[in-house]
């Protein structure tokens, strides 16, 4: 994908509803990820979209969502953070405001 196409997609994403964003992102990960990774990514992104409850996805809302998993293992938190970070990079080119630490 060319850089100009990425910018165009990111601008178009601003006007899409959450279910449409989820559907389009799942299409992207179905092409690029292995089966087990696809299932896990779609599960995590689905939880995030449900958490939003109609609100627009923002890095701050992702940080709030991730804070709910504080009691999970460090590996799980890193996986959730990585998945949401990849989603936001696809969505708008933004980075999450929380550090991504490897376990």
N, C-alpha and C positions, 0 to 999 in steps of 0.2 A: 504494500500500500504506500502510495506516495505521501510525502509530508503534507501537501495541500489537501489531500483526501482525508487525512487524520484530523486536520483543523476543521474541515467542513463537517465531518461526523461529530466532532465534539460540540460544535455549535448547534447542530441539529438535535443532539441529545438533550440539550437544555429545555426543549419544548416537548419532549416525550413523557408520557405517563410511566409510572414505575413498572406496571406489568409489561409494557412494551420494551422498556430498558432491559428487564429481566429476560424476556424472550430473545432479544437481539444478542445479549451477552452470552446466553446459553448456546446460541447458534455458533458464536465465535469459539467458545471453549470446546464445543463438540468437535470442531475441526482441528483444534490445536492441542488438546490434551488427551492423555491415555484414559481408558475407561474408568479406572478407579479414581483418578484425579478429577474427572468430569463429575462423577457422582458426588464426591466430597465438595467440590467447588459449587455445584448447583445447590447442594444442601445448605451450605454456609450463606450463599448469596440469597437464597430463598428466605432463610431466617432473618437476614438483614432487611429485605424488602418488607417482610411481615412486621419487623420491629418499627419500621418507618411509619406504618399505619397511614399511608397516603402523603406523608411529608416528602419533600424533595430530598434526595440523597446529598449529603454534604460531608466533608471530612469530619466535622464536629459530630454529626449524627453517627458516623462510623466509630468514632472514639467512644461515644456514649454506649453504643451497642457492644463494643469490645470490652468495656468495663464490666459488663454483666458476667463475663467469663473469668473473672479474677481467681475463682477457686479451681479452675481447670488446670491441667498440667501445663508446664512451660511449653512443651511440644505442641499441645493443642492451641494455646494462645498464639504461638508463632505461626501456626498453619492458618488460623482465622485471620490474623493480621496480614499475612502474605496474600491471602485470597481477596480480602477487601481492598488491599493496596493495588492489586492487579486490576480489580474492577474499577477503582477510581482512576487509575491511569488510563484505562480504556475509555471511561466515561468522559473525563474532562482534562486529563493530563495532570491533575492535581495529585499531590502526595499527602498521605495521612499525617496528622500532627503528632502521632505517637511513634516512638522508635521501634524499628523492627529488629528485635534481637534474636539471634539464633540460639537454640537450646544448647 
